Amino acid sequence: MNISGNTVLITGGSAGIGLAIAKLLVENDNQVIVTGRDPERLARVARELPQLTTVVCDVTRKREVDLLVQQLQKDFPRFNMLINNAGRAYAYRLSACAGAFEKAADEILTNYLAVMGITESLLPQLTSKAEAAIVNVSSIVALAPSAKTPTYAASKAALHSYTQSLRITLAPQPNIQVFELMPPLVNTDFSMEIGGSKGIPPEEVAQCLLKALAANQQEIHVGLTANIYKLLQSSPESALMAMNAGN
Ligand SMILES: NC(=O)c1ccc[n+]([C@@H]2O[C@H](COP(=O)([O-])OP(=O)(O)OC[C@H]3O[C@@H](n4cnc5c(N)ncnc54)[C@H](OP(=O)(O)O)[C@@H]3O)[C@@H](O)[C@H]2O)c1
């Protein structure tokens, strides 16, 4: 698909991977709208990159999502790419008093249910365009879990499954493609608790995404994710062990 001339919404685009993607898309002559919950963070990003449009919107709040959908329809009639990037993770061990239910509820809401809600609301706008795309940002842990983030991994596995079903469902409409970006550990605020400083830079993830969009490569195994994917084909047990080495 074209990687220039699009009008792109990135949820959670005021930091990390979302911001790196936003910057690269702007450099490639796309119109980009980013969302986040913290207005000050968004204002800082807008000062740094005045070409961006910023919108305060928590993807887990239906009223805020409804307003965003209306704003896109009114102010961005050329909107043709949705990047579901906002995510939530808890690093903890499953145990008798870990509070897994509450943590998982939060992760499932942000990483899975909110993606479904926003995608469903924006489908009419997307499918009416000559060329459109949905990009869901899942993770290497959607393929094989790391026990350091047990319920986060499960939420990303759910997102992976949903993304596959959505791709199959939309296949008869060749004007819209469904991509899944599967990064390994990335050096962002998000991953600090799980050794994220050893991860790849978010700019590398953004470069991989644009290359894959241009090549219509729908499932995008960034860096180490490609190794885990290959290992899974030959030995799922080894892939699980590799994801949990040193645990
Ligand atoms: N970092 C990694 O190692 C890694 C690896 C694989 C996959 N991923 C995935 O990549 C995505 C981005 O992660 P990241 O590392 O870039 O995180 P990050 O640096 O923490 O940035 C997250 C962004 O999302 C926004 N956000 C968080 N919750 C939101 C919500 N409910 N509604 C709207 N915006 C929200 C944040 O702004 P506010 O806080 O102001 O809302 C921020 O702009 C996530 O889906 C994550 O699961 C990350």
The ligand as an ORCA input file, in Angstrom:
! r2SCAN-3c Opt
* xyz 0 1
  N       7.632     -1.485     24.646
  C       7.646     -2.770     24.341
  O       8.574     -3.520     24.722
  C       6.554     -3.347     23.486
  C       6.779     -4.606     22.878
  C       5.774     -5.167     22.091
  C       4.568     -4.489     21.934
  N       4.381     -3.276     22.538
  C       3.084     -2.630     22.332
  O       3.289     -1.393     21.677
  C       2.257     -0.480     22.035
  C       2.885      0.839     22.450
  O       3.744      0.611     23.555
  P       4.924      1.609     23.941
  O       6.041      0.769     24.432
  O       5.169      2.571     22.855
  O       4.255      2.369     25.197
  P       4.530      3.818     25.827
  O       5.885      4.304     25.511
  O       4.136      3.691     27.261
  O       3.451      4.743     25.077
  C       2.088      4.435     25.199
  C       1.264      5.502     24.529
  O      -0.110      5.131     24.617
  C      -0.846      6.131     25.333
  N      -1.909      5.440     26.065
  C      -1.800      4.537     27.066
  N      -3.003      4.114     27.450
  C      -3.915      4.756     26.669
  C      -5.326      4.741     26.590
  N      -6.075      3.997     27.408
  N      -5.928      5.508     25.645
  C      -5.193      6.275     24.815
  N      -3.853      6.343     24.857
  C      -3.217      5.597     25.784
  C       0.208      6.857     26.177
  O      -0.145      8.184     26.505
  P      -0.978      8.512     27.870
  O      -0.295      7.762     28.975
  O      -0.931      9.989     27.997
  O      -2.362      8.028     27.612
  C       1.367      6.862     25.181
  O       1.175      7.854     24.200
  C       1.432     -1.165     23.123
  O       0.278     -1.721     22.547
  C       2.348     -2.274     23.614
  O       1.630     -3.363     24.113
  C       5.336     -2.690     23.306
*
